[in-house]
Amino acid sequence: MRRRHDAGDPNAGSRLVDALRKQGDLDEAIALQRRLAEMGSAYSIELLADLLRDSGDHDEATAVLHFRADTGSLEAARKLAELSPMDSR
């Protein structure tokens, strides 16, 4: 899968991230998802936030979601509200 991703197969990257996540290699999954998100896919950016949240990096996940919410993503705004319920008190 990694070879296919490196060769430019856009779907291979997503499958590779999913496989890494399932194996528990969140650091590698985050690194790869970050590269996918840098290509500008809104969905990839939100998946990056999910991975960051799962790894315990709530500050960076919040920053990523703020970026997406500020550009009009209702899904990002919903995830942001779920991530930091204490901020609304």
PyMOL Python script that loads the backbone (N, CA, C, O; Angstrom):
from pymol import cmd

cmd.read_pdbstr("""\
ATOM      1  N   MET A   1       0.812  -1.180   0.000  1.00  0.00           N
ATOM      2  CA  MET A   1       0.000   0.000   0.000  1.00  0.00           C
ATOM      3  C   MET A   1       0.866   1.260   0.000  1.00  0.00           C
ATOM      4  O   MET A   1       0.562   2.233  -0.689  1.00  0.00           O
ATOM      5  N   ARG A   2       1.945   1.230   0.778  1.00  0.00           N
ATOM      6  CA  ARG A   2       2.812   2.407   0.841  1.00  0.00           C
ATOM      7  C   ARG A   2       3.408   2.717  -0.536  1.00  0.00           C
ATOM      8  O   ARG A   2       3.518   3.880  -0.922  1.00  0.00           O
ATOM      9  N   ARG A   3       3.788   1.675  -1.267  1.00  0.00           N
ATOM     10  CA  ARG A   3       4.344   1.914  -2.612  1.00  0.00           C
ATOM     11  C   ARG A   3       3.321   2.569  -3.523  1.00  0.00           C
ATOM     12  O   ARG A   3       3.641   3.472  -4.296  1.00  0.00           O
ATOM     13  N   ARG A   4       2.089   2.099  -3.420  1.00  0.00           N
ATOM     14  CA  ARG A   4       1.035   2.696  -4.249  1.00  0.00           C
ATOM     15  C   ARG A   4       0.806   4.151  -3.856  1.00  0.00           C
ATOM     16  O   ARG A   4       0.592   5.006  -4.716  1.00  0.00           O
ATOM     17  N   HIS A   5       0.854   4.427  -2.561  1.00  0.00           N
ATOM     18  CA  HIS A   5       0.706   5.813  -2.106  1.00  0.00           C
ATOM     19  C   HIS A   5       1.859   6.667  -2.624  1.00  0.00           C
ATOM     20  O   HIS A   5       1.648   7.754  -3.161  1.00  0.00           O
ATOM     21  N   ASP A   6       3.072   6.164  -2.455  1.00  0.00           N
ATOM     22  CA  ASP A   6       4.251   6.897  -2.915  1.00  0.00           C
ATOM     23  C   ASP A   6       4.241   7.122  -4.422  1.00  0.00           C
ATOM     24  O   ASP A   6       4.815   8.090  -4.920  1.00  0.00           O
ATOM     25  N   ALA A   7       3.576   6.208  -5.147  1.00  0.00           N
ATOM     26  CA  ALA A   7       3.475   6.340  -6.601  1.00  0.00           C
ATOM     27  C   ALA A   7       2.368   7.313  -7.015  1.00  0.00           C
ATOM     28  O   ALA A   7       2.192   7.581  -8.204  1.00  0.00           O
ATOM     29  N   GLY A   8       1.620   7.844  -6.037  1.00  0.00           N
ATOM     30  CA  GLY A   8       0.614   8.848  -6.344  1.00  0.00           C
ATOM     31  C   GLY A   8      -0.823   8.378  -6.321  1.00  0.00           C
ATOM     32  O   GLY A   8      -1.718   9.126  -6.717  1.00  0.00           O
ATOM     33  N   ASP A   9      -1.070   7.166  -5.872  1.00  0.00           N
ATOM     34  CA  ASP A   9      -2.448   6.672  -5.782  1.00  0.00           C
ATOM     35  C   ASP A   9      -3.136   7.379  -4.615  1.00  0.00           C
ATOM     36  O   ASP A   9      -2.792   7.127  -3.461  1.00  0.00           O
ATOM     37  N   PRO A  10      -4.104   8.262  -4.893  1.00  0.00           N
ATOM     38  CA  PRO A  10      -4.729   9.043  -3.822  1.00  0.00           C
ATOM     39  C   PRO A  10      -5.516   8.203  -2.824  1.00  0.00           C
ATOM     40  O   PRO A  10      -5.611   8.572  -1.653  1.00  0.00           O
ATOM     41  N   ASN A  11      -6.076   7.096  -3.260  1.00  0.00           N
ATOM     42  CA  ASN A  11      -6.848   6.251  -2.347  1.00  0.00           C
ATOM     43  C   ASN A  11      -5.950   5.412  -1.444  1.00  0.00           C
ATOM     44  O   ASN A  11      -6.347   5.047  -0.337  1.00  0.00           O
ATOM     45  N   ALA A  12      -4.761   5.110  -1.905  1.00  0.00           N
ATOM     46  CA  ALA A  12      -3.845   4.288  -1.112  1.00  0.00           C
ATOM     47  C   ALA A  12      -3.446   5.001   0.177  1.00  0.00           C
ATOM     48  O   ALA A  12      -3.270   4.356   1.211  1.00  0.00           O
ATOM     49  N   GLY A  13      -3.303   6.306   0.128  1.00  0.00           N
ATOM     50  CA  GLY A  13      -2.934   7.063   1.322  1.00  0.00           C
ATOM     51  C   GLY A  13      -3.975   6.928   2.416  1.00  0.00           C
ATOM     52  O   GLY A  13      -3.638   6.706   3.579  1.00  0.00           O
ATOM     53  N   SER A  14      -5.235   7.061   2.046  1.00  0.00           N
ATOM     54  CA  SER A  14      -6.313   6.936   3.024  1.00  0.00           C
ATOM     55  C   SER A  14      -6.376   5.527   3.607  1.00  0.00           C
ATOM     56  O   SER A  14      -6.578   5.349   4.809  1.00  0.00           O
ATOM     57  N   ARG A  15      -6.202   4.543   2.756  1.00  0.00           N
ATOM     58  CA  ARG A  15      -6.221   3.149   3.233  1.00  0.00           C
ATOM     59  C   ARG A  15      -5.027   2.878   4.141  1.00  0.00           C
ATOM     60  O   ARG A  15      -5.141   2.155   5.131  1.00  0.00           O
ATOM     61  N   LEU A  16      -3.889   3.456   3.800  1.00  0.00           N
ATOM     62  CA  LEU A  16      -2.695   3.264   4.617  1.00  0.00           C
ATOM     63  C   LEU A  16      -2.875   3.913   5.989  1.00  0.00           C
ATOM     64  O   LEU A  16      -2.502   3.324   7.003  1.00  0.00           O
ATOM     65  N   VAL A  17      -3.438   5.110   6.029  1.00  0.00           N
ATOM     66  CA  VAL A  17      -3.706   5.773   7.309  1.00  0.00           C
ATOM     67  C   VAL A  17      -4.628   4.904   8.154  1.00  0.00           C
ATOM     68  O   VAL A  17      -4.387   4.711   9.346  1.00  0.00           O
ATOM     69  N   ASP A  18      -5.681   4.383   7.538  1.00  0.00           N
ATOM     70  CA  ASP A  18      -6.620   3.535   8.265  1.00  0.00           C
ATOM     71  C   ASP A  18      -5.925   2.292   8.819  1.00  0.00           C
ATOM     72  O   ASP A  18      -6.156   1.908   9.965  1.00  0.00           O
ATOM     73  N   ALA A  19      -5.076   1.665   8.007  1.00  0.00           N
ATOM     74  CA  ALA A  19      -4.347   0.471   8.452  1.00  0.00           C
ATOM     75  C   ALA A  19      -3.409   0.809   9.615  1.00  0.00           C
ATOM     76  O   ALA A  19      -3.336   0.063  10.592  1.00  0.00           O
ATOM     77  N   LEU A  20      -2.699   1.923   9.511  1.00  0.00           N
ATOM     78  CA  LEU A  20      -1.789   2.333  10.586  1.00  0.00           C
ATOM     79  C   LEU A  20      -2.553   2.607  11.874  1.00  0.00           C
ATOM     80  O   LEU A  20      -2.114   2.234  12.962  1.00  0.00           O
ATOM     81  N   ARG A  21      -3.693   3.257  11.738  1.00  0.00           N
ATOM     82  CA  ARG A  21      -4.529   3.567  12.901  1.00  0.00           C
ATOM     83  C   ARG A  21      -4.979   2.272  13.579  1.00  0.00           C
ATOM     84  O   ARG A  21      -4.916   2.152  14.802  1.00  0.00           O
ATOM     85  N   LYS A  22      -5.429   1.316  12.786  1.00  0.00           N
ATOM     86  CA  LYS A  22      -5.905   0.047  13.341  1.00  0.00           C
ATOM     87  C   LYS A  22      -4.778  -0.734  14.014  1.00  0.00           C
ATOM     88  O   LYS A  22      -5.021  -1.487  14.957  1.00  0.00           O
ATOM     89  N   GLN A  23      -3.541  -0.559  13.529  1.00  0.00           N
ATOM     90  CA  GLN A  23      -2.378  -1.223  14.117  1.00  0.00           C
ATOM     91  C   GLN A  23      -1.885  -0.504  15.367  1.00  0.00           C
ATOM     92  O   GLN A  23      -1.017  -1.006  16.081  1.00  0.00           O
ATOM     93  N   GLY A  24      -2.448   0.678  15.625  1.00  0.00           N
ATOM     94  CA  GLY A  24      -2.048   1.447  16.792  1.00  0.00           C
ATOM     95  C   GLY A  24      -0.867   2.360  16.562  1.00  0.00           C
ATOM     96  O   GLY A  24      -0.329   2.922  17.516  1.00  0.00           O
ATOM     97  N   ASP A  25      -0.450   2.522  15.323  1.00  0.00           N
ATOM     98  CA  ASP A  25       0.685   3.397  14.996  1.00  0.00           C
ATOM     99  C   ASP A  25       0.157   4.799  14.672  1.00  0.00           C
ATOM    100  O   ASP A  25       0.185   5.246  13.526  1.00  0.00           O
ATOM    101  N   LEU A  26      -0.326   5.479  15.727  1.00  0.00           N
ATOM    102  CA  LEU A  26      -0.935   6.793  15.520  1.00  0.00           C
ATOM    103  C   LEU A  26       0.063   7.839  15.055  1.00  0.00           C
ATOM    104  O   LEU A  26      -0.290   8.723  14.274  1.00  0.00           O
ATOM    105  N   ASP A  27       1.303   7.758  15.520  1.00  0.00           N
ATOM    106  CA  ASP A  27       2.301   8.755  15.109  1.00  0.00           C
ATOM    107  C   ASP A  27       2.503   8.717  13.594  1.00  0.00           C
ATOM    108  O   ASP A  27       2.514   9.761  12.940  1.00  0.00           O
ATOM    109  N   GLU A  28       2.661   7.524  13.042  1.00  0.00           N
ATOM    110  CA  GLU A  28       2.862   7.389  11.599  1.00  0.00           C
ATOM    111  C   GLU A  28       1.577   7.756  10.849  1.00  0.00           C
ATOM    112  O   GLU A  28       1.632   8.386   9.793  1.00  0.00           O
ATOM    113  N   ALA A  29       0.427   7.361  11.393  1.00  0.00           N
ATOM    114  CA  ALA A  29      -0.850   7.692  10.759  1.00  0.00           C
ATOM    115  C   ALA A  29      -1.042   9.212  10.721  1.00  0.00           C
ATOM    116  O   ALA A  29      -1.507   9.758   9.721  1.00  0.00           O
ATOM    117  N   ILE A  30      -0.685   9.885  11.808  1.00  0.00           N
ATOM    118  CA  ILE A  30      -0.817  11.350  11.867  1.00  0.00           C
ATOM    119  C   ILE A  30       0.118  12.004  10.858  1.00  0.00           C
ATOM    120  O   ILE A  30      -0.278  12.929  10.149  1.00  0.00           O
ATOM    121  N   ALA A  31       1.345  11.532  10.793  1.00  0.00           N
ATOM    122  CA  ALA A  31       2.309  12.109   9.845  1.00  0.00           C
ATOM    123  C   ALA A  31       1.798  11.990   8.407  1.00  0.00           C
ATOM    124  O   ALA A  31       1.861  12.947   7.635  1.00  0.00           O
ATOM    125  N   LEU A  32       1.296  10.816   8.064  1.00  0.00           N
ATOM    126  CA  LEU A  32       0.779  10.607   6.715  1.00  0.00           C
ATOM    127  C   LEU A  32      -0.491  11.421   6.482  1.00  0.00           C
ATOM    128  O   LEU A  32      -0.655  12.023   5.420  1.00  0.00           O
ATOM    129  N   GLN A  33      -1.387  11.444   7.464  1.00  0.00           N
ATOM    130  CA  GLN A  33      -2.633  12.211   7.308  1.00  0.00           C
ATOM    131  C   GLN A  33      -2.344  13.695   7.196  1.00  0.00           C
ATOM    132  O   GLN A  33      -3.040  14.412   6.478  1.00  0.00           O
ATOM    133  N   ARG A  34      -1.323  14.159   7.899  1.00  0.00           N
ATOM    134  CA  ARG A  34      -0.940  15.576   7.807  1.00  0.00           C
ATOM    135  C   ARG A  34      -0.524  15.912   6.370  1.00  0.00           C
ATOM    136  O   ARG A  34      -0.880  16.967   5.845  1.00  0.00           O
ATOM    137  N   ARG A  35       0.237  14.999   5.736  1.00  0.00           N
ATOM    138  CA  ARG A  35       0.642  15.231   4.335  1.00  0.00           C
ATOM    139  C   ARG A  35      -0.583  15.240   3.419  1.00  0.00           C
ATOM    140  O   ARG A  35      -0.661  16.049   2.494  1.00  0.00           O
ATOM    141  N   LEU A  36      -1.533  14.349   3.673  1.00  0.00           N
ATOM    142  CA  LEU A  36      -2.757  14.327   2.868  1.00  0.00           C
ATOM    143  C   LEU A  36      -3.557  15.611   3.075  1.00  0.00           C
ATOM    144  O   LEU A  36      -4.105  16.166   2.123  1.00  0.00           O
ATOM    145  N   ALA A  37      -3.623  16.080   4.321  1.00  0.00           N
ATOM    146  CA  ALA A  37      -4.372  17.303   4.620  1.00  0.00           C
ATOM    147  C   ALA A  37      -3.732  18.528   3.976  1.00  0.00           C
ATOM    148  O   ALA A  37      -4.433  19.459   3.579  1.00  0.00           O
ATOM    149  N   GLU A  38      -2.419  18.530   3.872  1.00  0.00           N
ATOM    150  CA  GLU A  38      -1.721  19.661   3.254  1.00  0.00           C
ATOM    151  C   GLU A  38      -2.062  19.814   1.776  1.00  0.00           C
ATOM    152  O   GLU A  38      -1.831  20.868   1.182  1.00  0.00           O
ATOM    153  N   MET A  39      -2.617  18.746   1.184  1.00  0.00           N
ATOM    154  CA  MET A  39      -3.052  18.835  -0.212  1.00  0.00           C
ATOM    155  C   MET A  39      -4.360  19.597  -0.349  1.00  0.00           C
ATOM    156  O   MET A  39      -4.804  19.877  -1.462  1.00  0.00           O
ATOM    157  N   GLY A  40      -4.985  19.937   0.789  1.00  0.00           N
ATOM    158  CA  GLY A  40      -6.143  20.807   0.760  1.00  0.00           C
ATOM    159  C   GLY A  40      -7.502  20.153   0.872  1.00  0.00           C
ATOM    160  O   GLY A  40      -8.520  20.840   0.790  1.00  0.00           O
ATOM    161  N   SER A  41      -7.548  18.858   1.054  1.00  0.00           N
ATOM    162  CA  SER A  41      -8.835  18.179   1.182  1.00  0.00           C
ATOM    163  C   SER A  41      -9.459  18.479   2.545  1.00  0.00           C
ATOM    164  O   SER A  41      -8.860  18.204   3.585  1.00  0.00           O
ATOM    165  N   ALA A  42     -10.655  19.039   2.530  1.00  0.00           N
ATOM    166  CA  ALA A  42     -11.349  19.350   3.776  1.00  0.00           C
ATOM    167  C   ALA A  42     -11.570  18.094   4.601  1.00  0.00           C
ATOM    168  O   ALA A  42     -11.413  18.111   5.822  1.00  0.00           O
ATOM    169  N   TYR A  43     -11.930  17.018   3.943  1.00  0.00           N
ATOM    170  CA  TYR A  43     -12.164  15.749   4.634  1.00  0.00           C
ATOM    171  C   TYR A  43     -10.868  15.265   5.293  1.00  0.00           C
ATOM    172  O   TYR A  43     -10.895  14.783   6.426  1.00  0.00           O
ATOM    173  N   SER A  44      -9.751  15.387   4.605  1.00  0.00           N
ATOM    174  CA  SER A  44      -8.459  14.965   5.162  1.00  0.00           C
ATOM    175  C   SER A  44      -8.083  15.793   6.378  1.00  0.00           C
ATOM    176  O   SER A  44      -7.493  15.277   7.327  1.00  0.00           O
ATOM    177  N   ILE A  45      -8.421  17.065   6.351  1.00  0.00           N
ATOM    178  CA  ILE A  45      -8.127  17.938   7.491  1.00  0.00           C
ATOM    179  C   ILE A  45      -8.929  17.495   8.707  1.00  0.00           C
ATOM    180  O   ILE A  45      -8.401  17.455   9.818  1.00  0.00           O
ATOM    181  N   GLU A  46     -10.196  17.165   8.506  1.00  0.00           N
ATOM    182  CA  GLU A  46     -11.022  16.729   9.626  1.00  0.00           C
ATOM    183  C   GLU A  46     -10.581  15.354  10.145  1.00  0.00           C
ATOM    184  O   GLU A  46     -10.651  15.093  11.345  1.00  0.00           O
ATOM    185  N   LEU A  47     -10.131  14.484   9.248  1.00  0.00           N
ATOM    186  CA  LEU A  47      -9.590  13.198   9.695  1.00  0.00           C
ATOM    187  C   LEU A  47      -8.318  13.400  10.508  1.00  0.00           C
ATOM    188  O   LEU A  47      -8.073  12.674  11.471  1.00  0.00           O
ATOM    189  N   LEU A  48      -7.511  14.380  10.125  1.00  0.00           N
ATOM    190  CA  LEU A  48      -6.313  14.704  10.898  1.00  0.00           C
ATOM    191  C   LEU A  48      -6.698  15.100  12.320  1.00  0.00           C
ATOM    192  O   LEU A  48      -6.070  14.668  13.286  1.00  0.00           O
ATOM    193  N   ALA A  49      -7.726  15.916  12.436  1.00  0.00           N
ATOM    194  CA  ALA A  49      -8.192  16.327  13.769  1.00  0.00           C
ATOM    195  C   ALA A  49      -8.638  15.118  14.579  1.00  0.00           C
ATOM    196  O   ALA A  49      -8.367  15.045  15.778  1.00  0.00           O
ATOM    197  N   ASP A  50      -9.318  14.170  13.941  1.00  0.00           N
ATOM    198  CA  ASP A  50      -9.746  12.946  14.635  1.00  0.00           C
ATOM    199  C   ASP A  50      -8.546  12.154  15.152  1.00  0.00           C
ATOM    200  O   ASP A  50      -8.543  11.685  16.290  1.00  0.00           O
ATOM    201  N   LEU A  51      -7.537  12.013  14.310  1.00  0.00           N
ATOM    202  CA  LEU A  51      -6.329  11.279  14.718  1.00  0.00           C
ATOM    203  C   LEU A  51      -5.621  11.984  15.870  1.00  0.00           C
ATOM    204  O   LEU A  51      -5.175  11.345  16.823  1.00  0.00           O
ATOM    205  N   LEU A  52      -5.523  13.294  15.773  1.00  0.00           N
ATOM    206  CA  LEU A  52      -4.873  14.063  16.835  1.00  0.00           C
ATOM    207  C   LEU A  52      -5.628  13.906  18.150  1.00  0.00           C
ATOM    208  O   LEU A  52      -5.022  13.741  19.209  1.00  0.00           O
ATOM    209  N   ARG A  53      -6.947  13.958  18.073  1.00  0.00           N
ATOM    210  CA  ARG A  53      -7.774  13.762  19.268  1.00  0.00           C
ATOM    211  C   ARG A  53      -7.540  12.364  19.847  1.00  0.00           C
ATOM    212  O   ARG A  53      -7.357  12.206  21.054  1.00  0.00           O
ATOM    213  N   ASP A  54      -7.547  11.350  18.972  1.00  0.00           N
ATOM    214  CA  ASP A  54      -7.347   9.973  19.428  1.00  0.00           C
ATOM    215  C   ASP A  54      -5.981   9.772  20.079  1.00  0.00           C
ATOM    216  O   ASP A  54      -5.827   8.931  20.965  1.00  0.00           O
ATOM    217  N   SER A  55      -4.996  10.544  19.638  1.00  0.00           N
ATOM    218  CA  SER A  55      -3.648  10.411  20.200  1.00  0.00           C
ATOM    219  C   SER A  55      -3.480  11.218  21.494  1.00  0.00           C
ATOM    220  O   SER A  55      -2.445  11.135  22.155  1.00  0.00           O
ATOM    221  N   GLY A  56      -4.507  11.998  21.845  1.00  0.00           N
ATOM    222  CA  GLY A  56      -4.447  12.799  23.064  1.00  0.00           C
ATOM    223  C   GLY A  56      -3.972  14.220  22.861  1.00  0.00           C
ATOM    224  O   GLY A  56      -3.847  14.972  23.828  1.00  0.00           O
ATOM    225  N   ASP A  57      -3.703  14.607  21.617  1.00  0.00           N
ATOM    226  CA  ASP A  57      -3.233  15.970  21.333  1.00  0.00           C
ATOM    227  C   ASP A  57      -4.440  16.873  21.075  1.00  0.00           C
ATOM    228  O   ASP A  57      -4.714  17.274  19.943  1.00  0.00           O
ATOM    229  N   HIS A  58      -5.153  17.178  22.163  1.00  0.00           N
ATOM    230  CA  HIS A  58      -6.386  17.945  22.050  1.00  0.00           C
ATOM    231  C   HIS A  58      -6.144  19.384  21.606  1.00  0.00           C
ATOM    232  O   HIS A  58      -6.983  19.968  20.920  1.00  0.00           O
ATOM    233  N   ASP A  59      -5.005  19.964  21.989  1.00  0.00           N
ATOM    234  CA  ASP A  59      -4.723  21.343  21.585  1.00  0.00           C
ATOM    235  C   ASP A  59      -4.589  21.464  20.069  1.00  0.00           C
ATOM    236  O   ASP A  59      -5.176  22.356  19.456  1.00  0.00           O
ATOM    237  N   GLU A  60      -3.815  20.565  19.473  1.00  0.00           N
ATOM    238  CA  GLU A  60      -3.649  20.640  18.016  1.00  0.00           C
ATOM    239  C   GLU A  60      -4.933  20.246  17.301  1.00  0.00           C
ATOM    240  O   GLU A  60      -5.272  20.832  16.273  1.00  0.00           O
ATOM    241  N   ALA A  61      -5.651  19.262  17.829  1.00  0.00           N
ATOM    242  CA  ALA A  61      -6.932  18.875  17.232  1.00  0.00           C
ATOM    243  C   ALA A  61      -7.889  20.058  17.248  1.00  0.00           C
ATOM    244  O   ALA A  61      -8.599  20.305  16.273  1.00  0.00           O
ATOM    245  N   THR A  62      -7.905  20.785  18.353  1.00  0.00           N
ATOM    246  CA  THR A  62      -8.763  21.965  18.468  1.00  0.00           C
ATOM    247  C   THR A  62      -8.359  23.029  17.458  1.00  0.00           C
ATOM    248  O   THR A  62      -9.221  23.643  16.831  1.00  0.00           O
ATOM    249  N   ALA A  63      -7.061  23.253  17.294  1.00  0.00           N
ATOM    250  CA  ALA A  63      -6.583  24.252  16.333  1.00  0.00           C
ATOM    251  C   ALA A  63      -6.990  23.879  14.909  1.00  0.00           C
ATOM    252  O   ALA A  63      -7.423  24.737  14.139  1.00  0.00           O
ATOM    253  N   VAL A  64      -6.852  22.610  14.561  1.00  0.00           N
ATOM    254  CA  VAL A  64      -7.230  22.141  13.224  1.00  0.00           C
ATOM    255  C   VAL A  64      -8.730  22.327  13.012  1.00  0.00           C
ATOM    256  O   VAL A  64      -9.159  22.792  11.956  1.00  0.00           O
ATOM    257  N   LEU A  65      -9.525  21.963  14.018  1.00  0.00           N
ATOM    258  CA  LEU A  65     -10.978  22.100  13.895  1.00  0.00           C
ATOM    259  C   LEU A  65     -11.409  23.562  13.835  1.00  0.00           C
ATOM    260  O   LEU A  65     -12.346  23.903  13.114  1.00  0.00           O
ATOM    261  N   HIS A  66     -10.727  24.430  14.591  1.00  0.00           N
ATOM    262  CA  HIS A  66     -11.033  25.864  14.504  1.00  0.00           C
ATOM    263  C   HIS A  66     -10.805  26.367  13.079  1.00  0.00           C
ATOM    264  O   HIS A  66     -11.620  27.115  12.540  1.00  0.00           O
ATOM    265  N   PHE A  67      -9.700  25.954  12.480  1.00  0.00           N
ATOM    266  CA  PHE A  67      -9.402  26.350  11.100  1.00  0.00           C
ATOM    267  C   PHE A  67     -10.541  25.941  10.177  1.00  0.00           C
ATOM    268  O   PHE A  67     -11.021  26.751   9.384  1.00  0.00           O
ATOM    269  N   ARG A  68     -10.978  24.686  10.275  1.00  0.00           N
ATOM    270  CA  ARG A  68     -12.056  24.183   9.413  1.00  0.00           C
ATOM    271  C   ARG A  68     -13.383  24.868   9.723  1.00  0.00           C
ATOM    272  O   ARG A  68     -14.126  25.221   8.807  1.00  0.00           O
ATOM    273  N   ALA A  69     -13.688  25.061  11.014  1.00  0.00           N
ATOM    274  CA  ALA A  69     -14.950  25.708  11.383  1.00  0.00           C
ATOM    275  C   ALA A  69     -14.981  27.144  10.877  1.00  0.00           C
ATOM    276  O   ALA A  69     -16.021  27.631  10.433  1.00  0.00           O
ATOM    277  N   ASP A  70     -13.836  27.822  10.946  1.00  0.00           N
ATOM    278  CA  ASP A  70     -13.755  29.205  10.469  1.00  0.00           C
ATOM    279  C   ASP A  70     -13.973  29.313   8.963  1.00  0.00           C
ATOM    280  O   ASP A  70     -14.329  30.378   8.459  1.00  0.00           O
ATOM    281  N   THR A  71     -13.756  28.198   8.237  1.00  0.00           N
ATOM    282  CA  THR A  71     -13.983  28.215   6.792  1.00  0.00           C
ATOM    283  C   THR A  71     -15.370  27.687   6.440  1.00  0.00           C
ATOM    284  O   THR A  71     -15.678  27.467   5.268  1.00  0.00           O
ATOM    285  N   GLY A  72     -16.216  27.483   7.470  1.00  0.00           N
ATOM    286  CA  GLY A  72     -17.611  27.141   7.223  1.00  0.00           C
ATOM    287  C   GLY A  72     -18.004  25.693   7.390  1.00  0.00           C
ATOM    288  O   GLY A  72     -19.120  25.325   7.023  1.00  0.00           O
ATOM    289  N   SER A  73     -17.141  24.857   7.926  1.00  0.00           N
ATOM    290  CA  SER A  73     -17.476  23.445   8.094  1.00  0.00           C
ATOM    291  C   SER A  73     -18.341  23.242   9.332  1.00  0.00           C
ATOM    292  O   SER A  73     -17.882  23.431  10.458  1.00  0.00           O
ATOM    293  N   LEU A  74     -19.583  22.861   9.116  1.00  0.00           N
ATOM    294  CA  LEU A  74     -20.474  22.579  10.237  1.00  0.00           C
ATOM    295  C   LEU A  74     -20.037  21.324  10.990  1.00  0.00           C
ATOM    296  O   LEU A  74     -20.178  21.245  12.211  1.00  0.00           O
ATOM    297  N   GLU A  75     -19.509  20.346  10.258  1.00  0.00           N
ATOM    298  CA  GLU A  75     -19.016  19.125  10.890  1.00  0.00           C
ATOM    299  C   GLU A  75     -17.849  19.445  11.822  1.00  0.00           C
ATOM    300  O   GLU A  75     -17.771  18.909  12.928  1.00  0.00           O
ATOM    301  N   ALA A  76     -16.953  20.308  11.382  1.00  0.00           N
ATOM    302  CA  ALA A  76     -15.827  20.701  12.232  1.00  0.00           C
ATOM    303  C   ALA A  76     -16.321  21.447  13.466  1.00  0.00           C
ATOM    304  O   ALA A  76     -15.808  21.243  14.566  1.00  0.00           O
ATOM    305  N   ALA A  77     -17.308  22.303  13.285  1.00  0.00           N
ATOM    306  CA  ALA A  77     -17.870  23.035  14.424  1.00  0.00           C
ATOM    307  C   ALA A  77     -18.498  22.072  15.425  1.00  0.00           C
ATOM    308  O   ALA A  77     -18.358  22.258  16.634  1.00  0.00           O
ATOM    309  N   ARG A  78     -19.194  21.036  14.928  1.00  0.00           N
ATOM    310  CA  ARG A  78     -19.802  20.037  15.803  1.00  0.00           C
ATOM    311  C   ARG A  78     -18.722  19.272  16.571  1.00  0.00           C
ATOM    312  O   ARG A  78     -18.835  19.074  17.780  1.00  0.00           O
ATOM    313  N   LYS A  79     -17.671  18.843  15.859  1.00  0.00           N
ATOM    314  CA  LYS A  79     -16.586  18.110  16.503  1.00  0.00           C
ATOM    315  C   LYS A  79     -15.871  18.991  17.527  1.00  0.00           C
ATOM    316  O   LYS A  79     -15.458  18.515  18.584  1.00  0.00           O
ATOM    317  N   LEU A  80     -15.731  20.259  17.212  1.00  0.00           N
ATOM    318  CA  LEU A  80     -15.083  21.200  18.122  1.00  0.00           C
ATOM    319  C   LEU A  80     -15.893  21.315  19.416  1.00  0.00           C
ATOM    320  O   LEU A  80     -15.331  21.343  20.510  1.00  0.00           O
ATOM    321  N   ALA A  81     -17.192  21.379  19.279  1.00  0.00           N
ATOM    322  CA  ALA A  81     -18.054  21.462  20.467  1.00  0.00           C
ATOM    323  C   ALA A  81     -17.948  20.192  21.302  1.00  0.00           C
ATOM    324  O   ALA A  81     -17.974  20.256  22.531  1.00  0.00           O
ATOM    325  N   GLU A  82     -17.829  19.044  20.651  1.00  0.00           N
ATOM    326  CA  GLU A  82     -17.697  17.780  21.377  1.00  0.00           C
ATOM    327  C   GLU A  82     -16.343  17.664  22.062  1.00  0.00           C
ATOM    328  O   GLU A  82     -16.231  17.081  23.141  1.00  0.00           O
ATOM    329  N   LEU A  83     -15.325  18.217  21.434  1.00  0.00           N
ATOM    330  CA  LEU A  83     -13.965  18.093  21.951  1.00  0.00           C
ATOM    331  C   LEU A  83     -13.758  18.923  23.209  1.00  0.00           C
ATOM    332  O   LEU A  83     -13.016  18.523  24.107  1.00  0.00           O
ATOM    333  N   SER A  84     -14.405  20.067  23.273  1.00  0.00           N
ATOM    334  CA  SER A  84     -14.163  20.947  24.413  1.00  0.00           C
ATOM    335  C   SER A  84     -15.474  21.424  25.042  1.00  0.00           C
ATOM    336  O   SER A  84     -15.783  22.614  24.987  1.00  0.00           O
ATOM    337  N   PRO A  85     -16.248  20.513  25.638  1.00  0.00           N
ATOM    338  CA  PRO A  85     -17.517  20.923  26.240  1.00  0.00           C
ATOM    339  C   PRO A  85     -17.338  21.845  27.445  1.00  0.00           C
ATOM    340  O   PRO A  85     -18.241  22.617  27.768  1.00  0.00           O
ATOM    341  N   MET A  86     -16.199  21.774  28.105  1.00  0.00           N
ATOM    342  CA  MET A  86     -15.974  22.611  29.283  1.00  0.00           C
ATOM    343  C   MET A  86     -15.770  24.068  28.894  1.00  0.00           C
ATOM    344  O   MET A  86     -15.994  24.954  29.719  1.00  0.00           O
ATOM    345  N   ASP A  87     -15.352  24.343  27.666  1.00  0.00           N
ATOM    346  CA  ASP A  87     -15.113  25.714  27.242  1.00  0.00           C
ATOM    347  C   ASP A  87     -16.399  26.520  27.168  1.00  0.00           C
ATOM    348  O   ASP A  87     -16.356  27.748  27.245  1.00  0.00           O
ATOM    349  N   SER A  88     -17.546  25.856  27.018  1.00  0.00           N
ATOM    350  CA  SER A  88     -18.806  26.574  26.852  1.00  0.00           C
ATOM    351  C   SER A  88     -19.445  26.976  28.167  1.00  0.00           C
ATOM    352  O   SER A  88     -20.484  27.638  28.173  1.00  0.00           O
ATOM    353  N   ARG A  89     -18.832  26.582  29.300  1.00  0.00           N
ATOM    354  CA  ARG A  89     -19.408  26.905  30.631  1.00  0.00           C
ATOM    355  C   ARG A  89     -18.952  28.237  31.132  1.00  0.00           C
ATOM    356  O   ARG A  89     -19.341  28.652  32.224  1.00  0.00           O
TER     357      ARG A  89
END
""", "prot")
cmd.dss("prot")
cmd.show_as("cartoon", "prot")
cmd.util.cbc("prot")
cmd.orient("prot")
